[in-house]
Amino acid sequence: MVRSYVRKTKKGDAYTKEQLLQATNAITSKQMTLYDHINKRRGMKSTTKGRNTALSPAVEKSLAQSLTIMEKYGHGLSRTEVLTLVGNYVNDNNLVTPFKGGYPGHDWWIGFSSRHKLSLKKPQVVENARKKACDPFIIYNYFDLLWETMTDLGIVNRPDRIWNLDETSFCLDPSKTKTVGPIGQPSTRTTHGSGRDNTSVLMACSADGKKGPPLIIFKGKNIWDRWITQQSEFPDTTYAATSNGWMEREVFVNYFEKSFLKTTNPSPANPILLIYDGHSSHVDLKLVEIARNNNVTIILLPPHSSHLLQPMDLSVFKSIKTVWDQRLCSWNRSHQGQKLPKQDLSRIICSIWAQLDTKIIENGFRKAGIYPFNRNAVDKSKFDPISLSRWEVSNTQENNQTTDDQTSTTEMYNDLVIYNEASTSTCIASNNNFNSNQASTSTEKNAETEILNNSKSFEELLLISMKQVAVEKTTRKQVTSGATVITSEEVINILKAKEQEKDKPKNNKKKKQSEEVVNEEVVNEEEIQDVIDINLNQPNENLNISFVSGVSEISDLLNELEREEEDLAEEGYMFRTKNCVDDWVLIKYKLEGKSAKSLHYVGIIKEVFDGKHKIKFVKLKSENKHSTTFVYPIADDIDEVSESDIICSLPKPTIGRRGQLVFGITFSQYNLKK
């Protein structure tokens, strides 16, 4: 089959379908003879000219609708998956098609995608958290909070009092600007680094286009005079240095207090509304108290929604970085192979920020729906479809919308059938509705309905692939949902409570460790370890222990051992009279030789027989002797030990992430090996 076929004749253009029907009726009444149309071999099966499609129009449209819905929910199929899906559909329903091996090829895909206006796309990657954040309940609650706050402050029509700030990173190597070159030849650009060096910059602007001095954050411990541009196009530019070059709470508080307040000049008669995302470095008790004392109200955007609601992300940063990349290209041509100095970086950023058109900033606030205020600034197509359908139903019930609105909501729920495992009947009913509208005669209508009712639909095949794996749910405490005014009294109380919790001393009774200092020249470490082993195996107050003469701290050491034994005795598991299957124990192995060292291992009892215990051992996750985390080795480590080799029983460990075993006691006094 020719992929780019162009019809060379005008066959079929000389008559309409109605005229063809009249001719068919004439033939039926034996007035004319057109055997191909009488036998339904052509003309009546398809609305297109030429041969019939391999699949009926109803089946093709059902497939196209299913693919559209899958893409809508962020789970679009690749071309290979579509061809496999069609092949499975054909084979499961024993359909006769011209497909080789029962599966369609690339030629069929070209015709199918052209008929139903489908194309292959590279999807934009969207985090699941961002997808869920596009919830109309959260977004519209944010706009309600924004309108209420702006009304209370009296700044609905005062764009100069509404501000937004955010930080972004500037790569030190150009990567976006395209270059001109010959067709079919690769293009390269010579840079200094690998494109991973970035510098964080915080910028602030108001809804009327006013710009605040930027904050440039370098990686380092101190700020040097060589990093600061002496002739900046943007006066009062601020600088900071952090260990990793990222924003930190202390830096943000200092910028807010010494730069932002100076730029905006808030007062009781001219309050400021500041909007930004809820990054951890942007929320601090000291910051909130400074803001309240200086007539600044702060609203945190809902989590993972800055791509929809933050003016800086919607228009400002894209324009700045486009010019930034062009400036870097120009600088690299005259400084080949050199790294951009920090002073030049500051100069270029300040120059771009000063020359940025104020209309770009105003467009950002307009797109975000902040000024002019627009509650419907976020298009409904950006919302998560399932959340949007719930919101539509809730809104319909509250406002008693018309029947037309309820019908549109029902249609939206029909779109969700691929996410409902019990929706097979709904899928077939939806296809039947389509068939009744698509067929032009009663005969075609009945045939298509019968095909879809008696066959395995594409929806059923997609439901199988979309079956979700059950995930164990964990409880968590919700501090706040959606947007929040962090300068409110309630949030301040929460922040104060957190600060008080940080100041409380932690009780680490179980992690106390003796700090006995023993003269290594007099006391042998292995002998002390043997004393500990004997003391734990045979807890006897009259136990006679002899050391090498000359040790002055013997009594203190024994007292420490007794205290440890009393602490361990508080836990019932430490001195069980009988060890059973699935009990965790500490095992001692005595090495042969002059040193006669003892090694200790942790394991779980798998079998008990004839005084022997079959133990499955675990190993320390790290070499740190204070570690209490163990993991199973790659190859099972199993051995048989006698009752006398078991030092003591251990508590059942808690299962950490990745199957790690965490015990609530310390093993620092034992000779454990990784």
C-alpha positions in Angstrom: 0.0 0.0 0.0 1.3 3.4 -1.0 1.6 5.6 2.2 1.4 8.9 0.5 -1.3 8.1 -2.1 -3.0 10.9 -3.9 -6.2 10.2 -5.9 -5.6 11.0 -9.6 -9.3 10.7 -10.7 -12.5 12.3 -9.6 -14.4 9.1 -9.5 -17.3 9.4 -7.0 -17.3 13.2 -7.0 -20.0 13.4 -9.6 -22.8 12.0 -7.4 -23.8 12.3 -3.8 -24.7 9.5 -1.3 -28.4 10.4 -1.6 -28.2 9.9 -5.4 -26.5 6.6 -4.8 -29.3 5.5 -2.5 -31.9 6.4 -5.2 -30.0 4.3 -7.7 -29.9 1.4 -5.2 -33.7 1.7 -4.8 -34.1 1.8 -8.5 -32.1 -1.4 -8.8 -34.1 -3.1 -6.1 -37.2 -2.3 -8.1 -35.4 -3.8 -11.1 -35.2 -0.5 -12.8 -31.4 -0.6 -12.8 -28.6 -3.2 -12.2 -25.6 -2.4 -9.9 -24.6 -5.7 -8.4 -21.7 -4.4 -6.3 -24.0 -2.1 -4.4 -26.8 -4.6 -4.1 -24.4 -7.1 -2.6 -23.0 -4.4 -0.3 -19.5 -4.9 -1.5 -18.8 -1.1 -1.7 -20.3 2.3 -1.3 -22.6 1.7 1.7 -20.2 0.4 4.3 -18.0 3.5 4.6 -18.4 7.2 4.4 -15.0 7.5 2.7 -14.1 6.8 -0.9 -12.1 3.7 -1.8 -11.9 0.3 -0.2 -13.4 -0.5 3.2 -11.2 -0.3 6.3 -9.9 -3.5 8.0 -12.0 -2.7 11.1 -15.5 -1.3 10.9 -16.0 2.5 11.4 -17.7 1.8 14.8 -14.8 -0.2 16.1 -12.3 2.3 14.9 -14.1 5.2 16.6 -14.3 3.2 19.8 -10.6 2.6 19.7 -9.9 6.3 18.9 -12.1 7.4 21.8 -10.4 5.0 24.2 -6.9 6.2 23.2 -8.0 9.8 23.6 -9.3 9.1 27.2 -6.1 7.3 28.1 -4.0 10.3 26.9 -6.3 12.6 28.8 -5.6 10.9 32.1 -1.8 10.9 31.5 -1.5 7.2 30.5 -1.3 7.5 26.7 -0.2 4.5 24.7 2.7 4.3 22.3 2.2 3.3 18.7 3.6 -0.2 19.3 1.1 -0.7 22.2 -1.8 0.5 20.0 -0.8 -2.0 17.3 -0.6 -4.8 19.9 -3.9 -3.8 21.4 -5.6 -4.0 18.0 -4.0 -7.3 17.3 -5.2 -8.7 20.6 -8.7 -7.4 19.8 -8.7 -9.1 16.4 -7.4 -12.4 17.7 -9.7 -12.5 20.8 -12.7 -12.0 18.7 -11.6 -14.2 15.7 -12.1 -11.4 13.2 -11.0 -11.8 9.6 -8.6 -9.0 8.6 -5.8 -8.5 6.0 -3.3 -8.1 8.9 -0.3 -10.4 8.6 -0.1 -12.6 11.6 -3.2 -11.0 13.0 -1.5 -7.8 14.0 -1.6 -4.5 12.0 1.5 -2.8 10.7 2.7 0.8 10.2 0.6 1.3 7.0 -2.6 0.6 8.9 -1.5 3.1 11.6 -0.9 5.9 9.1 -4.4 5.5 7.7 -6.1 5.1 11.1 -4.4 8.1 12.7 -5.2 10.2 9.6 -8.9 9.3 9.7 -9.3 10.1 13.4 -6.9 13.1 13.6 -4.4 11.3 16.0 -0.7 11.9 16.1 2.4 10.7 18.0 3.5 13.2 20.6 6.3 13.4 23.1 4.3 13.9 26.4 5.4 16.5 28.9 6.5 14.8 32.1 4.3 15.8 35.0 5.0 14.6 38.5 2.2 12.7 40.2 2.2 15.2 43.0 1.7 18.1 40.5 -1.1 16.1 38.8 -2.9 15.6 42.0 -2.3 19.3 43.0 -4.4 20.3 40.0 -7.5 19.7 42.0 -10.3 22.2 41.5 -11.2 22.0 45.2 -7.7 23.2 46.1 -7.4 25.7 43.4 -10.8 27.4 43.8 -10.3 27.4 47.6 -7.0 29.3 47.0 -8.8 31.9 44.9 -11.5 32.3 47.5 -8.8 32.9 50.1 -7.0 35.3 47.8 -10.1 37.3 47.2 -11.0 37.4 50.9 -7.5 38.5 51.8 -7.3 41.2 49.1 -10.7 42.5 50.1 -9.8 42.7 53.8 -6.6 44.6 53.0 -8.4 46.9 50.6 -5.9 46.2 47.7 -8.2 44.6 45.1 -7.5 47.6 42.8 -4.0 48.4 44.0 -1.5 46.2 42.0 1.5 48.0 43.5 0.7 46.4 46.9 0.5 42.8 45.5 3.9 41.1 45.3 5.3 37.7 44.3 8.8 36.3 44.8 10.6 33.1 43.9 14.0 31.8 43.2 15.4 30.1 40.2 18.7 28.7 39.0 20.9 30.0 36.2 23.1 27.5 34.4 26.6 28.8 33.8 26.7 27.1 30.3 24.4 28.0 27.4 22.1 25.2 26.3 18.9 26.6 24.7 19.9 29.0 22.0 19.8 27.3 18.5 22.5 27.8 15.9 22.6 27.7 12.1 24.3 24.9 10.4 24.2 22.5 7.4 21.4 20.0 7.1 22.3 16.5 8.2 25.4 17.6 10.1 25.5 17.7 14.0 26.0 21.0 15.7 28.3 21.5 18.7 28.9 24.3 21.2 32.1 24.7 23.1 31.5 25.4 26.8 33.7 25.5 29.9 31.8 23.0 32.1 29.4 20.1 31.9 26.2 22.3 32.2 25.7 21.3 35.8 27.0 24.4 37.5 24.1 26.6 38.6 23.6 29.8 40.7 20.4 30.5 42.6 18.8 33.9 42.3 15.7 35.2 44.1 13.6 37.9 42.4 10.5 39.8 43.5 8.0 41.9 41.5 4.6 43.5 41.9 1.5 43.2 39.8 2.1 46.7 38.3 5.5 45.6 36.9 7.7 47.0 39.6 10.9 45.0 40.3 12.7 44.4 43.6 16.5 44.1 43.9 17.6 40.5 43.2 19.3 38.2 45.7 22.2 36.2 44.2 23.2 33.2 46.2 26.7 31.8 45.6 28.2 28.5 46.8 30.7 29.2 49.5 31.3 30.3 53.1 32.0 34.0 52.6 31.2 36.8 50.1 34.3 38.2 48.4 34.5 41.7 46.8 35.5 40.2 43.5 32.0 38.5 43.3 30.2 41.8 43.5 29.7 44.0 40.4 30.7 47.5 41.1 28.6 49.1 38.4 25.3 47.2 38.6 22.4 48.3 36.4 20.1 47.3 39.3 21.1 49.2 42.5 20.8 47.6 46.0 21.4 44.1 44.6 22.0 41.7 47.5 24.3 38.7 47.8 24.6 35.7 50.0 26.7 32.5 50.3 25.6 29.1 51.5 27.3 25.7 51.7 25.4 24.3 48.7 24.4 27.4 46.9 20.7 27.0 47.7 18.2 29.1 49.6 18.3 28.7 53.4 15.9 30.1 56.0 18.4 32.5 57.6 19.3 33.9 54.2 15.6 34.3 53.3 14.8 36.1 56.5 17.7 38.5 56.1 16.6 39.3 52.6 13.0 39.9 53.6 14.0 42.1 56.5 16.8 44.1 54.9 15.8 44.3 51.3 12.1 43.5 50.6 10.7 45.7 53.4 13.0 48.5 52.3 11.7 48.2 48.7 8.0 48.0 49.4 7.7 50.3 52.4 4.6 48.7 53.9 2.5 50.7 56.4 -1.0 50.4 58.0 -2.4 52.5 55.3 -0.5 50.7 52.6 -0.2 47.0 53.5 1.6 44.5 51.3 0.3 41.1 50.2 3.2 38.8 49.4 2.5 35.5 47.6 5.0 32.7 47.2 5.4 28.9 47.3 5.6 27.0 50.5 9.3 25.9 50.3 10.7 25.0 53.7 13.2 27.9 53.6 10.2 30.3 53.2 8.4 29.4 56.4 10.0 30.5 59.7 8.6 31.9 62.9 10.9 34.8 63.0 9.9 35.7 59.4 6.2 35.6 60.2 6.6 37.8 63.2 8.6 40.3 61.2 6.0 40.3 58.5 3.1 40.9 60.9 4.9 43.7 62.7 5.5 45.4 59.4 2.0 45.1 57.9 2.9 42.3 55.4 0.4 39.5 54.8 1.9 36.3 53.3 -0.1 33.7 51.4 1.5 30.4 50.6 0.5 28.8 47.3 -1.0 25.3 47.3 1.8 22.6 47.2 3.0 21.7 43.7 0.9 24.4 42.0 3.4 27.0 41.1 3.3 26.1 37.4 -0.4 27.2 37.5 -0.5 30.0 40.0 2.9 31.7 40.4 3.4 34.7 38.2 7.2 34.3 38.1 6.9 30.8 36.8 4.1 31.6 34.3 5.9 34.3 32.3 8.9 36.0 34.0 11.5 33.3 34.3 11.1 32.0 30.8 11.8 35.4 29.3 14.7 36.1 31.5 16.4 32.7 30.9 16.0 33.1 27.1 18.0 36.3 27.2 20.4 34.9 29.7 21.2 32.0 27.4 21.8 34.4 24.5 24.1 36.5 26.6 26.1 33.5 27.6 26.6 32.5 24.0 28.0 35.9 23.2 30.3 35.8 26.2 31.6 32.4 25.4 32.7 33.5 21.8 35.1 36.0 23.3 36.1 33.9 26.3 36.5 30.5 24.7 37.1 27.7 27.3 36.8 30.1 30.3 34.5 29.9 33.2 32.1 32.8 33.7 33.4 34.8 36.7 30.9 35.5 39.5 31.3 39.3 39.0 30.2 39.0 35.3 27.4 36.7 36.3 26.1 39.3 38.7 26.4 42.0 36.1 24.6 40.1 33.4 21.7 39.0 35.7 21.2 42.6 37.0 21.3 43.9 33.4 18.6 41.4 32.2 16.4 42.0 35.2 16.6 45.8 34.8 15.8 45.7 31.1 12.9 43.2 31.4 9.7 44.6 30.0 7.1 45.4 32.7 4.3 44.0 30.5 5.8 40.5 30.9 5.4 40.8 34.7 1.9 42.1 34.3 1.0 39.2 32.1 2.3 36.8 34.7 -0.1 38.2 37.3 -2.9 38.1 34.8 -2.3 34.5 33.8 -2.2 33.6 37.5 -5.6 35.3 38.1 -4.2 37.6 40.8 -4.6 40.9 39.1 -7.0 41.5 37.6 -8.6 39.0 39.8 -9.9 36.0 37.8 -11.2 33.0 39.7 -11.3 31.0 36.4 -7.8 31.8 35.3 -6.8 28.1 35.4 -8.3 26.3 32.4 -10.4 23.3 33.3 -8.3 21.2 30.9 -5.4 21.6 33.4 -7.3 19.9 36.2 -7.1 16.3 37.1 -10.1 14.8 35.3 -11.3 12.7 38.2 -11.1 15.6 40.7 -12.8 17.9 38.2 -15.7 15.5 37.8 -16.2 15.4 41.6 -16.1 19.1 41.8 -18.6 19.5 38.9 -21.0 17.1 40.7 -20.6 19.0 44.0 -21.0 22.3 42.3 -24.2 21.0 40.6 -25.7 19.9 43.8 -25.0 23.1 45.6 -26.1 25.5 42.9 -29.0 23.5 41.4 -27.7 23.9 37.9 -29.7 23.2 34.8 -30.4 19.9 33.2 -27.8 20.6 30.5 -25.1 21.0 33.1 -26.0 17.7 34.7 -25.9 16.0 31.3 -22.4 17.3 30.7 -21.4 16.0 34.1 -22.8 12.6 33.3 -20.8 12.6 30.0 -17.7 13.4 32.0 -18.3 10.5 34.2 -18.6 8.3 31.1 -15.1 9.3 30.2 -13.9 7.8 33.5 -15.0 4.2 32.7 -11.4 3.2 32.0 -10.6 3.8 35.6 -13.5 1.8 37.0 -13.1 -2.0 36.9 -16.9 -2.5 37.1 -17.6 -0.3 34.1 -17.6 -2.9 31.2 -21.4 -2.6 30.8 -21.0 1.2 30.7 -18.4 0.9 28.0 -20.7 -1.2 25.8 -23.7 1.1 26.4 -21.6 4.1 25.4 -20.5 2.3 22.2 -24.2 1.4 21.5 -25.1 5.1 21.7 -22.4 5.9 19.3 -23.5 3.2 16.9 -27.1 4.4 16.9 -25.9 7.9 15.9 -23.3 6.7 13.4 -25.4 4.3 11.4 -27.4 5.6 8.5 -29.7 2.6 8.1 -31.4 0.2 10.5 -29.5 -2.7 9.0 -26.1 -1.1 9.7 -27.2 -0.1 13.2 -28.2 -3.6 14.2 -25.1 -5.1 12.8 -22.7 -2.7 14.6 -24.6 -3.1 17.9 -24.4 -6.9 17.6 -20.7 -6.8 16.9 -19.9 -4.7 19.9 -22.2 -6.6 22.3 -20.7 -9.9 21.3 -17.1 -9.0 21.1 -14.4 -8.1 23.7 -14.2 -4.3 23.6 -11.1 -2.2 23.6 -12.3 -0.8 27.0 -12.1 -4.3 28.5 -8.6 -4.8 27.2 -7.5 -1.4 28.6 -9.1 -2.1 31.9 -6.9 -5.2 32.3 -3.8 -3.1 31.7 -4.9 -0.4 34.0 -5.6 -2.7 37.0 -4.1 -1.0 40.0 -1.8 -2.7 42.5 -3.0 -2.5 46.1 -0.8 -0.2 48.2 -0.9 -0.3 52.0 -2.2 3.0 53.3 -0.4 4.8 56.1 -1.9 7.4 58.4 -0.5 10.9 58.5 -1.4 14.1 60.2 -2.5 17.0 57.9 -1.1 20.4 59.0 -2.7 22.5 56.3 -4.3 21.9 53.0 -4.0 24.1 49.9 -3.2 27.8 50.2 -2.5 29.3 53.7 -2.1 32.7 55.2 1.0 32.0 57.3 0.8 35.4 59.0 -2.4 34.3 60.8 -2.5 33.7 64.5 -3.2 30.0 64.1 -0.1 29.3 62.0 2.0 31.3 64.4 0.9 29.1 67.2 1.8 26.0 65.2 5.2 27.3 64.4 5.8 28.2 68.1 4.8 24.7 69.2 7.3 23.3 66.7 10.1 25.5 68.0 9.3 24.4 71.6 9.5 20.7 70.6 13.0 21.4 69.1 14.2 22.9 72.3 13.1 20.0 74.5 16.0 17.7 75.5 15.8 14.2 74.0 15.7 11.2 76.3 18.2 8.7 74.9 18.2 6.2 77.8 18.6 3.2 75.6 21.5 4.8 73.7 23.6 5.7 76.8 27.1 4.4 76.4 29.7 4.0 79.1 32.7 6.2 78.7 35.1 4.1 80.8 38.7 4.8 80.0 40.9 1.7 80.6 44.7 1.6 80.5 45.3 -0.4 77.3 48.8 -1.3 78.4 47.6 -3.1 81.5 44.1 -4.4 80.6 43.6 -6.7 77.7 40.5 -5.8 75.6 39.7 -9.4 74.8 39.7 -10.3 78.5 37.2 -7.6 79.3 35.0 -8.8 76.5 35.1 -12.3 77.9 34.0 -10.9 81.3 31.0 -9.2 79.6 30.1 -12.4 77.9 30.2 -14.5 81.1 28.3 -11.9 83.0 25.4 -12.0 80.4 25.4 -15.8 80.1 25.4 -16.4 83.9 23.9 -13.4 85.8 25.2 -14.3 89.2 25.9 -11.7 91.9 28.7 -13.9 93.5 30.5 -14.3 90.2 34.3 -14.2 90.8 36.1 -12.2 88.2 39.9 -11.9 88.1 41.9 -9.3 86.1 45.5 -8.7 85.5 46.8 -6.9 88.6 47.2 -3.2 88.5 43.7 -2.1 87.2 42.3 0.7 89.3 38.8 1.0 87.6 37.7 -2.7 88.1 35.0 -1.8 90.6 33.6 1.0 88.4 33.5 -1.4 85.4 31.7 -4.1 87.4 29.2 -1.5 88.6 28.6 -0.4 85.1 28.0 -4.1 84.0 25.5 -4.5 86.8 23.6 -1.4 85.8 23.5 -2.6 82.2 22.2 -5.9 83.3 19.5 -4.3 85.4 18.5 -2.2 82.4 18.4 -5.2 80.2 16.4 -7.2 82.7 13.6 -4.6 82.5 12.9 -6.1 79.0 11.3 -9.5 79.4 12.8 -10.8 76.2 16.3 -10.6 77.4 16.2 -13.6 79.8 13.6 -15.9 78.3 13.9 -19.4 79.8 13.2 -21.0 76.4 13.9 -19.9 72.9 11.4 -20.7 70.2 11.1 -20.5 66.5 11.0 -16.9 65.1 12.8 -15.6 68.2 15.7 -13.2 67.6 18.9 -14.1 69.5 22.6 -13.0 69.9 25.1 -15.8 69.1 28.7 -16.1 70.2 31.4 -17.9 68.2 34.7 -18.6 70.0 37.7 -18.5 67.6 40.5 -20.9 68.1 44.1 -19.8 68.4 46.3 -17.8 70.8 44.1 -14.7 70.8 40.9 -16.7 71.5 38.7 -13.9 70.3 34.9 -14.1 70.3 32.7 -12.9 67.5 29.0 -12.1 67.9 26.2 -12.5 65.4 22.5 -11.7 65.3 20.0 -14.1 63.9 16.5 -15.5 64.0 15.6 -19.1 65.0 14.2 -21.1 62.1 14.1 -24.6 63.7 14.7 -26.3 67.1 15.6 -30.0 67.4 17.6 -32.1 69.9 19.1 -29.2 71.7 20.2 -27.6 68.5 19.0 -24.3 66.9 19.0 -23.6 63.2 19.7 -19.9 62.9 19.4 -17.6 59.9 21.9 -14.7 60.4 21.7 -11.0 59.4 24.6 -8.6 59.1 25.3 -5.0 60.2 24.4 -2.4 57.5 27.5 -0.4 58.3 30.8 -0.8 60.2 29.8 1.7 62.9 29.8 -0.2 66.2 26.9 1.9 67.5 24.7 0.9 64.6 21.4 -0.9 65.4 20.4 -1.5 61.7 20.8 -4.9 60.1 20.1 -6.4 56.7 19.8 -9.9 55.2 22.9 -10.9 53.2 22.5 -11.6 49.5 23.2 -15.3 50.1 21.4 -16.9 53.0 23.7 -17.4 56.0 22.3 -20.4 58.0 24.1 -22.5 60.7 23.3 -24.8 63.6 24.3 -23.7 67.1 23.9 -25.2 70.5 21.9 -23.7 73.4 25.2 -22.7 75.1 26.2 -20.5 72.1 23.1 -18.3 72.6 24.1 -15.3 74.7 20.6 -13.7 75.1 17.3 -13.2 73.4 16.6 -10.0 71.4 13.4 -8.0 70.8 11.7 -8.2 67.5 13.1 -5.6 65.2 11.0 -3.0 63.4 11.0 -3.2 59.6 12.5 0.0 58.1 12.5 1.1 54.5 14.0 -1.4 52.0 13.5 -4.2 54.4 16.1 -3.0 56.9 15.9 -4.4 60.5 16.2 -1.9 63.3 16.7 -3.1 66.9 15.8 -0.9 69.8 19.0 -1.7 71.7 22.7 -1.0 71.2 25.4 -3.6 70.4 28.4 -1.5 71.0 29.8 -3.9 73.7 29.8 -6.8 71.3 32.3 -7.7 68.6 29.9 -7.6 65.7 31.2 -7.7 62.1 29.6 -6.4 59.0 
